[in-house]
């Protein structure tokens, strides 16, 4: 549409709508409405709500109402199309504040003074302008830092199951995440979708008591909020992150929980619209919709800042092949898997040693970044723990008394590895050096001839001291 034509119809108001279905309203006999256009909806008594065009056709549109459609009438509702997408007022002053899913303050404070207004749908990043992630972020959690290192600009999701402590892990990462060895600005953007009130209070209280809230922008969409608000929450959070990263040159870690709640809201809206369902009744565009969020992470040549994502999702029935974790795995660069068996043993955080993987880890560790032995000690820990799993399976068949002395050594290593390396307190923030030294302490339980992924120089330097 030409600018003159857009100006002609901008802010045109219509009275009366044709149909209300769930959080959607349908309106006919309109002109020049665009996809994702911002809409103001006024009830008969003057209450104003916001919405967004979900589907536009010749003379008609489907609008999703963020605050819900309760109280709207077909004849008295007035609809005004703004001729522009929803924009978030952004500023550095939003750090330390708590907002709802649309970016409105819910902490009792006033609206921050906006420096700019940014389209919440984001701007596509030219792939040729992206730079490859090569520097790590320390989380203070050994199972991540030592074996599944988070790299700046990476998308590293956490796969969890119902009842597992993913919210506690998310809060710990937000509290402890830091960039070590560089004098750079670092911030956290935390988005929670469909969470219960007690979970929301947990996040706010946790961040306040530990003093990190001043460096966090918190976006909360509660379980009793309209489901369409969940669809906007990650977009407003990522818009804030883009402003901090690409305008303020900050390194930003975005934590989003729970992406399964987001996908459930997407499925609900798709069903109301009468779309043909795909796997598990999710819409066929679930992959592209998730990609539109996940691909907003990264680094670009024109900015010194970066956006790193840790999306957290729950797997129904612990099924890693469920559409949400399955498609997420295709888009992102690895996964951190929380294991129910470890949780039942009392291990926190219950991060599975073998299914977890960081595909960019190899480019963010080593000499000059973490330590020269990092890659080899991580590989050796993986190999040794895989052997532990094999020995445990064998013992369940033939009994532990039939195992060899070496097998018993591996069993002892496995128990110690889970109790002391994987497990740590929620308030325990381990440095990278402490994590690697602890890894050597674990490996030193095994005979040297079993350590075939470590160089002789590393063995002479670290193995003896760890014994």
C-alpha positions as CSV (number, residue, x, y, z in Angstrom):
1,X,0.0,0.0,0.0
2,X,1.3,3.5,-0.9
3,X,2.0,5.9,1.9
4,X,-0.7,8.3,0.7
5,X,-3.3,5.6,0.7
6,X,-2.2,4.4,4.2
7,X,-2.5,8.0,5.5
8,X,-6.0,8.3,4.0
9,X,-7.4,5.3,6.0
10,X,-5.1,5.5,9.0
11,X,-7.1,5.7,12.3
12,X,-10.4,5.1,10.5
13,X,-13.0,4.0,13.1
14,X,-15.8,1.5,12.5
15,X,-18.8,0.8,14.7
16,X,-20.2,-2.7,15.1
17,X,-18.6,-6.1,14.7
18,X,-19.9,-9.2,13.0
19,X,-18.9,-12.0,15.3
20,X,-17.1,-12.8,18.6
21,X,-15.4,-16.1,19.1
22,X,-13.3,-16.5,22.2
23,X,-10.6,-13.8,22.2
24,X,-11.3,-13.0,18.5
25,X,-13.6,-10.5,16.8
26,X,-14.6,-10.6,13.2
27,X,-15.4,-7.4,11.3
28,X,-16.5,-6.9,7.7
29,X,-16.9,-3.9,5.4
30,X,-13.6,-2.2,6.2
31,X,-10.8,-0.8,4.1
32,X,-7.0,-1.3,3.8
33,X,-6.2,-3.2,6.9
34,X,-2.9,-4.9,7.2
35,X,-1.6,-8.0,9.0
36,X,-0.2,-7.4,12.5
37,X,-1.8,-3.9,12.5
38,X,-2.6,-2.4,16.0
39,X,-6.3,-2.0,16.8
40,X,-8.1,0.0,19.5
41,X,-11.4,-1.6,20.6
42,X,-13.9,0.5,22.7
43,X,-16.8,-1.0,24.5
44,X,-20.2,0.6,24.8
45,X,-19.2,2.3,28.0
46,X,-16.0,3.7,26.7
47,X,-13.5,1.1,28.0
48,X,-10.5,0.9,25.6
49,X,-8.7,-2.4,24.8
50,X,-5.9,-3.2,22.4
51,X,-5.8,-5.8,19.7
52,X,-3.9,-6.9,16.7
53,X,-5.0,-8.0,13.2
54,X,-4.5,-11.7,13.0
55,X,-5.9,-12.1,9.5
56,X,-6.8,-9.6,6.8
57,X,-8.7,-10.1,3.6
58,X,-10.6,-7.9,1.1
59,X,-13.0,-5.8,3.2
60,X,-12.7,-8.0,6.3
61,X,-10.3,-8.8,9.3
62,X,-9.9,-11.0,12.3
63,X,-8.6,-9.2,15.4
64,X,-7.3,-10.8,18.5
65,X,-8.1,-8.8,21.6
66,X,-5.4,-8.8,24.2
67,X,-7.6,-8.1,27.2
68,X,-10.3,-10.6,26.1
69,X,-13.7,-10.1,24.6
70,X,-15.8,-10.2,27.8
71,X,-18.3,-7.3,27.8
72,X,-18.1,-6.6,24.1
73,X,-21.4,-6.3,22.1
74,X,-21.8,-6.7,18.4
75,X,-23.6,-3.4,17.8
76,X,-21.9,-1.0,20.3
77,X,-18.3,-2.0,19.9
78,X,-16.2,0.5,18.1
79,X,-13.0,-0.5,16.3
80,X,-10.2,1.8,15.2
81,X,-7.3,0.6,13.1
82,X,-4.2,2.5,13.8
83,X,-2.4,1.8,10.5
84,X,0.8,0.6,12.3
85,X,2.0,-2.5,14.2
86,X,2.1,-2.7,18.0
87,X,5.2,-0.8,19.2
88,X,6.9,-1.1,22.6
89,X,8.2,2.0,24.3
90,X,11.7,1.0,25.1
91,X,14.4,2.6,27.3
92,X,17.3,1.5,29.5
93,X,15.1,2.6,32.5
94,X,13.0,-0.5,32.0
95,X,15.8,-2.6,33.7
96,X,14.7,-3.2,37.3
97,X,11.0,-3.1,36.4
98,X,8.2,-5.7,36.2
99,X,5.8,-5.5,33.2
100,X,2.9,-7.5,31.9
101,X,3.0,-9.4,28.6
102,X,2.3,-6.2,26.6
103,X,5.0,-4.2,28.3
104,X,2.8,-2.3,30.8
105,X,4.2,-1.8,34.3
106,X,2.6,-4.0,37.0
107,X,5.1,-3.1,39.8
108,X,3.2,0.0,40.9
109,X,5.7,2.3,39.2
110,X,5.0,4.8,36.5
111,X,5.5,4.3,32.8
112,X,9.2,4.6,31.9
113,X,10.1,7.5,29.7
114,X,10.5,6.0,26.2
115,X,13.6,6.6,24.3
116,X,12.2,4.9,21.2
117,X,9.2,2.9,20.0
118,X,10.1,-0.5,18.5
119,X,7.9,-2.9,16.5
120,X,7.3,-5.9,18.8
121,X,7.4,-8.2,15.7
122,X,11.1,-7.5,15.3
123,X,13.1,-6.7,12.2
124,X,14.6,-9.7,10.2
125,X,18.4,-9.8,10.5
126,X,20.2,-10.3,7.3
127,X,22.0,-13.6,7.6
128,X,25.2,-12.2,6.0
129,X,25.4,-9.5,8.8
130,X,25.5,-12.1,11.6
131,X,28.7,-12.9,13.3
132,X,29.6,-16.4,14.7
133,X,29.3,-16.8,18.5
134,X,32.7,-17.6,20.0
135,X,32.6,-16.4,23.7
136,X,30.9,-18.1,26.6
137,X,28.6,-16.9,29.4
138,X,29.2,-18.4,32.8
139,X,26.1,-19.6,34.5
140,X,27.7,-20.8,37.7
141,X,26.2,-24.3,37.2
142,X,28.8,-27.0,36.6
143,X,26.6,-29.2,34.5
144,X,26.2,-26.4,32.0
145,X,29.5,-24.6,32.3
146,X,31.6,-27.7,32.3
147,X,29.8,-30.0,29.8
148,X,27.3,-27.9,27.9
149,X,28.8,-24.4,27.8
150,X,26.5,-21.5,26.9
151,X,28.0,-19.3,24.2
152,X,27.1,-15.7,23.6
153,X,24.6,-15.4,20.8
154,X,23.5,-19.0,21.2
155,X,19.9,-20.4,21.5
156,X,20.2,-23.2,24.2
157,X,16.8,-24.5,25.4
158,X,16.0,-26.3,28.6
159,X,13.8,-29.4,28.2
160,X,11.9,-30.2,31.4
161,X,9.0,-32.4,32.6
162,X,6.0,-31.5,34.7
163,X,7.0,-31.2,38.3
164,X,10.7,-30.8,37.7
165,X,12.5,-27.7,39.0
166,X,12.9,-25.8,35.8
167,X,11.7,-22.6,37.4
168,X,14.3,-22.8,40.1
169,X,17.0,-23.5,37.4
170,X,15.7,-20.5,35.4
171,X,15.9,-18.3,38.4
172,X,19.4,-19.5,39.3
173,X,20.7,-18.9,35.8
174,X,19.2,-15.4,35.9
175,X,20.9,-14.7,39.2
176,X,24.3,-16.1,38.4
177,X,24.9,-15.5,34.7
178,X,27.9,-13.3,34.0
179,X,30.5,-12.5,31.4
180,X,33.9,-13.1,33.0
181,X,37.2,-11.4,32.1
182,X,35.6,-8.6,30.0
183,X,34.5,-5.1,30.9
184,X,31.2,-5.2,29.2
185,X,27.5,-4.3,30.0
186,X,25.3,-7.4,30.7
187,X,21.6,-7.6,31.4
188,X,18.8,-10.2,31.8
189,X,15.4,-10.1,30.1
190,X,13.1,-12.6,31.7
191,X,9.8,-13.6,30.2
192,X,7.3,-15.9,31.9
193,X,4.2,-17.1,30.0
194,X,1.1,-18.6,31.6
195,X,2.7,-18.9,35.1
196,X,0.7,-19.2,38.3
197,X,0.7,-16.3,40.7
198,X,2.9,-18.1,43.2
199,X,5.5,-18.8,40.5
200,X,5.4,-15.1,39.5
201,X,5.9,-14.0,43.1
202,X,8.8,-16.5,43.4
203,X,10.6,-14.9,40.5
204,X,10.0,-11.4,41.7
205,X,11.0,-12.1,45.3
206,X,14.0,-14.2,44.3
207,X,15.4,-11.4,42.1
208,X,14.6,-8.7,44.7
209,X,16.2,-10.6,47.6
210,X,19.4,-11.4,45.7
211,X,19.7,-7.9,44.3
212,X,19.7,-8.8,40.7
213,X,16.3,-7.3,39.8
214,X,18.0,-3.9,39.1
215,X,19.7,-5.6,36.1
216,X,16.6,-7.5,35.0
217,X,13.6,-6.5,32.9
218,X,10.8,-8.9,33.9
219,X,7.8,-9.6,31.7
220,X,5.0,-11.7,33.3
221,X,1.9,-13.1,31.6
222,X,-0.1,-14.9,34.4
223,X,-2.1,-18.0,34.0
224,X,-5.4,-16.0,34.4
225,X,-4.4,-13.5,31.7
226,X,-6.0,-13.8,28.3
227,X,-4.2,-16.5,26.3
228,X,-3.5,-14.1,23.4
229,X,-1.3,-12.1,25.8
230,X,1.0,-15.1,26.0
231,X,1.6,-14.8,22.3
232,X,2.9,-11.2,22.7
233,X,5.0,-11.8,25.9
234,X,8.1,-13.3,24.2
235,X,7.8,-10.7,21.4
236,X,7.8,-7.7,23.8
237,X,10.6,-9.3,25.8
238,X,12.7,-9.8,22.7
239,X,12.0,-6.3,21.5
240,X,13.4,-5.0,24.8
241,X,16.4,-7.3,24.4
242,X,17.0,-6.0,20.8
243,X,17.0,-2.4,22.1
244,X,19.5,-3.1,24.8
245,X,21.8,-5.2,22.5
246,X,21.6,-3.2,19.3
247,X,21.1,0.4,20.6
248,X,22.9,0.2,24.0
249,X,25.6,-2.3,22.9
250,X,24.8,-4.6,25.9
251,X,25.1,-8.4,26.1
252,X,21.6,-9.6,26.9
253,X,20.5,-13.1,28.1
254,X,16.8,-13.7,27.4
255,X,15.2,-16.5,29.5
256,X,11.7,-17.5,28.4
257,X,9.5,-19.9,30.4
258,X,7.4,-21.8,29.6
259,X,7.4,-22.0,25.8
260,X,4.9,-24.9,25.9
261,X,2.3,-22.5,27.4
262,X,3.0,-20.2,24.5
263,X,2.4,-23.0,22.0
264,X,-0.8,-24.0,23.8
265,X,-2.1,-20.5,23.3
266,X,-1.1,-20.6,19.7
267,X,-3.0,-23.9,19.3
268,X,-6.0,-22.4,21.0
269,X,-6.1,-19.4,18.7
270,X,-5.6,-21.7,15.7
271,X,-8.5,-23.9,16.7
272,X,-10.8,-20.9,17.2
273,X,-9.9,-19.7,13.7
274,X,-10.9,-23.1,12.3
275,X,-7.4,-23.8,10.8
276,X,-6.5,-27.3,9.7
277,X,-4.5,-28.9,12.6
278,X,-1.2,-30.7,12.3
279,X,0.6,-32.9,14.8
280,X,-1.1,-33.0,18.3
281,X,-3.6,-30.4,16.9
282,X,-0.9,-27.7,16.7
283,X,-1.1,-25.4,13.7
284,X,1.1,-26.4,10.7
285,X,3.0,-23.1,11.1
286,X,4.2,-24.0,14.6
287,X,7.8,-24.4,13.3
288,X,7.9,-21.0,11.5
289,X,6.3,-19.3,14.4
290,X,8.8,-20.6,16.9
291,X,11.6,-19.8,14.5
292,X,10.4,-16.2,14.3
293,X,11.2,-16.0,18.0
294,X,14.3,-18.1,18.4
295,X,16.0,-16.5,15.4
296,X,15.9,-13.1,17.1
297,X,19.0,-14.2,19.0
298,X,22.5,-13.7,17.8
299,X,25.2,-11.1,17.1
300,X,25.4,-8.7,14.2
301,X,28.4,-6.9,12.7
302,X,27.0,-3.4,13.3
303,X,26.7,-3.8,17.1
304,X,29.0,-4.8,19.9
305,X,26.0,-6.3,21.8
306,X,24.5,-9.7,21.6
307,X,21.3,-11.6,22.4
308,X,21.5,-15.1,23.9
309,X,18.4,-17.2,24.5
310,X,17.6,-19.8,27.0
311,X,14.0,-20.9,26.2
312,X,12.5,-23.3,28.8
313,X,9.7,-25.7,27.9
314,X,8.0,-28.6,29.6
315,X,7.6,-31.9,27.7
316,X,4.1,-33.4,28.1
317,X,4.6,-37.0,29.6
318,X,8.4,-36.3,29.4
319,X,8.1,-37.0,25.7
320,X,11.1,-35.4,23.9
321,X,9.5,-36.2,20.6
322,X,6.5,-34.1,21.3
323,X,6.1,-31.3,18.7
324,X,7.2,-28.4,20.9
325,X,10.6,-29.9,22.0
326,X,11.0,-31.6,18.7
327,X,10.7,-28.5,16.6
328,X,12.6,-26.4,19.1
329,X,15.5,-28.8,18.7
330,X,15.6,-28.3,15.0
331,X,15.8,-24.5,15.4
332,X,18.2,-24.1,18.3
333,X,21.8,-25.2,18.9
334,X,21.5,-28.0,21.5
335,X,19.4,-28.6,24.6
336,X,19.7,-28.9,28.4
337,X,17.6,-31.9,29.5
338,X,16.3,-32.2,33.1
339,X,16.0,-35.9,34.0
340,X,13.3,-37.2,36.3
341,X,15.5,-40.1,37.5
342,X,18.2,-37.7,38.8
343,X,15.5,-35.5,40.4
344,X,14.1,-38.5,42.3
345,X,17.6,-39.2,43.6
346,X,17.7,-35.7,45.1
347,X,20.1,-34.3,42.6
348,X,19.7,-30.6,41.9
349,X,19.9,-29.3,39.3
350,X,18.8,-32.7,37.7
351,X,20.6,-32.0,34.4
352,X,21.0,-35.2,32.4
353,X,24.6,-35.9,31.6
354,X,24.1,-37.6,28.2
355,X,21.1,-36.2,26.4
356,X,22.2,-32.6,27.0
357,X,24.3,-30.9,24.3
358,X,25.6,-27.5,23.4
359,X,26.5,-27.5,19.7
360,X,28.4,-24.2,19.9
361,X,30.4,-25.2,23.0
362,X,33.5,-26.1,21.1
363,X,33.8,-22.6,19.7
364,X,33.5,-20.8,23.1
365,X,35.9,-22.8,25.2
366,X,39.6,-23.5,25.3
367,X,42.8,-21.5,25.8
368,X,42.2,-17.8,26.0
369,X,38.5,-18.3,26.7
370,X,38.0,-20.7,29.5
371,X,41.0,-23.1,30.0
372,X,43.1,-25.2,27.6
373,X,41.9,-28.5,29.1
374,X,38.2,-27.7,28.9
375,X,37.3,-29.5,25.8
376,X,39.2,-32.7,26.7
377,X,37.9,-32.9,30.3
378,X,34.3,-32.4,29.1
379,X,34.7,-35.1,26.5
380,X,36.2,-37.5,29.1
381,X,33.4,-36.8,31.6
382,X,30.8,-37.6,28.9
383,X,32.6,-40.8,27.9
384,X,33.0,-42.0,31.5
385,X,29.4,-41.2,32.4
386,X,28.3,-43.1,29.3
387,X,30.3,-46.1,30.6
388,X,28.6,-45.7,34.0
389,X,25.2,-46.1,32.3
390,X,26.3,-49.2,30.5
391,X,27.7,-50.8,33.7
392,X,24.5,-49.9,35.6
393,X,22.4,-51.6,32.8
394,X,24.6,-54.7,33.0
395,X,24.4,-54.8,36.8
396,X,20.6,-54.8,36.6
397,X,20.9,-58.0,34.5
398,X,23.7,-60.0,36.1
399,X,23.9,-58.4,39.6
400,X,26.7,-56.2,41.0
401,X,28.5,-59.1,42.5
402,X,29.4,-60.4,39.0
403,X,30.9,-57.1,37.9
404,X,34.7,-56.6,37.5
405,X,36.7,-54.4,39.8
406,X,36.9,-51.8,37.0
407,X,33.1,-51.9,36.7
408,X,32.8,-51.2,40.4
409,X,35.2,-48.3,40.0
410,X,32.9,-46.8,37.3
411,X,29.8,-47.3,39.6
412,X,31.6,-45.4,42.3
413,X,32.6,-42.7,39.9
414,X,29.0,-42.4,38.6
415,X,27.5,-41.9,42.1
416,X,30.2,-39.4,43.1
417,X,29.8,-37.5,39.8
418,X,26.0,-37.2,40.3
419,X,26.3,-36.2,44.0
420,X,29.2,-33.7,43.7
421,X,29.6,-32.5,40.1
422,X,26.0,-32.4,38.8
423,X,24.5,-31.6,42.1
424,X,25.0,-28.2,43.8
425,X,23.1,-25.8,46.0
426,X,20.7,-23.3,44.5
427,X,22.8,-20.5,46.0
428,X,26.1,-22.0,44.9
429,X,27.8,-20.0,42.1
430,X,30.8,-22.0,40.9
431,X,33.4,-20.3,38.8
432,X,34.6,-21.9,35.6
433,X,37.9,-22.7,37.3
434,X,36.1,-24.5,40.2
435,X,34.0,-26.5,37.7
436,X,37.0,-27.7,35.7
437,X,39.0,-28.5,38.9
438,X,36.0,-30.5,40.2
439,X,35.8,-32.3,36.9
440,X,39.4,-33.4,37.3
441,X,38.7,-34.5,40.8
442,X,36.0,-36.8,39.4
443,X,38.1,-38.1,36.6
444,X,41.0,-38.9,39.0
445,X,38.8,-41.6,40.5
446,X,39.5,-43.6,37.3
447,X,42.8,-45.3,36.3
448,X,44.9,-43.3,33.9
449,X,44.7,-45.9,31.2
450,X,41.0,-45.3,31.0
451,X,41.4,-41.6,30.2
452,X,42.0,-41.8,26.5
453,X,40.5,-38.4,25.6
454,X,43.0,-36.4,27.6
455,X,46.6,-35.5,26.5
456,X,49.6,-36.6,28.4
457,X,50.5,-33.0,29.2
458,X,47.0,-32.4,30.7
459,X,47.3,-35.6,32.7
460,X,50.7,-34.6,34.2
461,X,49.4,-31.1,35.0
462,X,46.0,-31.8,36.5
463,X,45.6,-35.5,37.3
464,X,48.3,-35.8,39.9
465,X,47.1,-32.6,41.7
466,X,43.6,-33.8,41.8
467,X,44.4,-37.3,43.2
